[in-house]
Amino acid sequence: MIRNISQITDVERLKCVIDDASFFVLTCHAGPDGDALGSTLGLAHYLKGLGKEALVIVPDAYPDFLAWMPGSQEILRFDKHREKAEIMIAMSDVIVAMDYNALSRVDDMGPLIEKAKAKKILIDHHLSPDSFCDLCFSYPNLSSTCEVVFRLILAMDGYDCLTKAACECLYAGIMTDTGCLSYGPCTSELYILVSLLIQKDINKDRIYNKIFNNYSEGRLRMMGYVLYEKMQVYPESHAALITLSREEMNRFNFIKGDTEGLVNIPLQMKGIYFSAFLREDTEKDLIRVSLRSQGTFPCNKFAAQYFHGGGHLNASGGQFDGQLSEAIELFEKALGEFGK
């Protein structure tokens, strides 16, 4: 039995919005990951199955290892086709904000979404959503935005309308945001939801290989370099840090997605409960911060206090405006201060 996560009235309002609208624009955060793409594409497939027109617009590039997702070839990139994207956003009946909690997460798309006359719906699992939508479905206690989407579809009695393509996308998002159900809020209900997706005849092994066994040679060589040369361990703090400069990434022919998952590796060490990854952004003059933890260490509070970020208890991110060396210095200082 899958419990309803939303008030019946909210689900009914969502269903009415879907029934009354014709053209949907689905958006996700900059630097889309598996959950962002999986949720937008999964919902787009569902809406198209209902006879609606649905277009996915993303702010910028997504990793190559996600390009297999059904419908990815129809995604409109805002940074490459800005004029067309602006027209589509202005023409839409409904704009769905997926896997982000603030318009700042979509970069230059934010002001366009804000001023659009379309109804706006937020579907997300991050903390503290801003108030920029007419309907808000925000559930930080759930594993992924894909889980939220799937639960909402079930609540609208839409399971029979879900295609195999939609289920592949939703499954991929759940798998990537939970490390194949190895961390995060993986409740017993989530396993039931996954089984319902698999019943749609998706090939879970193929999806796993497409995502996790589809990296570049440069990614593997960079991983070895990171672990041998760049990982610092702080035993007294049960923490580890890995860093990469833009020059180091270029040395390994970096492509989008090559650093995915690196932050999780130090957590495999005995006695390490907190892992951080600091890297120079390849396009902007800032430092990207990824944080992961095990147990009760609050990554989200650490990110908010020191790196203008946030997220979940065990998985968070942020950024630092400055040099990599300064970010490392701040991280080491924070380790000594945090929680005292």
Secondary structure as GFF3:
##gff-version 3
##sequence-region A 1 340
A	DSSP	alpha_helix	8	20	.	.	.	ID=ss1
A	DSSP	beta_strand	23	28	.	.	.	ID=ss2
A	DSSP	alpha_helix	34	49	.	.	.	ID=ss3
A	DSSP	beta_strand	53	58	.	.	.	ID=ss4
A	DSSP	three_ten_helix	64	66	.	.	.	ID=ss5
A	DSSP	three_ten_helix	72	74	.	.	.	ID=ss6
A	DSSP	beta_strand	76	77	.	.	.	ID=ss7
A	DSSP	alpha_helix	82	91	.	.	.	ID=ss8
A	DSSP	beta_strand	94	98	.	.	.	ID=ss9
A	DSSP	three_ten_helix	103	106	.	.	.	ID=ss10
A	DSSP	alpha_helix	109	115	.	.	.	ID=ss11
A	DSSP	beta_strand	119	124	.	.	.	ID=ss12
A	DSSP	beta_strand	135	138	.	.	.	ID=ss13
A	DSSP	alpha_helix	145	155	.	.	.	ID=ss14
A	DSSP	three_ten_helix	159	161	.	.	.	ID=ss15
A	DSSP	alpha_helix	164	178	.	.	.	ID=ss16
A	DSSP	alpha_helix	188	198	.	.	.	ID=ss17
A	DSSP	alpha_helix	204	212	.	.	.	ID=ss18
A	DSSP	alpha_helix	217	225	.	.	.	ID=ss19
A	DSSP	pi_helix	226	230	.	.	.	ID=ss20
A	DSSP	beta_strand	232	234	.	.	.	ID=ss21
A	DSSP	three_ten_helix	235	237	.	.	.	ID=ss22
A	DSSP	beta_strand	239	244	.	.	.	ID=ss23
A	DSSP	alpha_helix	246	251	.	.	.	ID=ss24
A	DSSP	three_ten_helix	262	268	.	.	.	ID=ss25
A	DSSP	beta_strand	274	280	.	.	.	ID=ss26
A	DSSP	beta_strand	287	293	.	.	.	ID=ss27
A	DSSP	alpha_helix	299	306	.	.	.	ID=ss28
A	DSSP	beta_strand	310	311	.	.	.	ID=ss29
A	DSSP	beta_strand	315	320	.	.	.	ID=ss30
A	DSSP	alpha_helix	324	337	.	.	.	ID=ss31
###
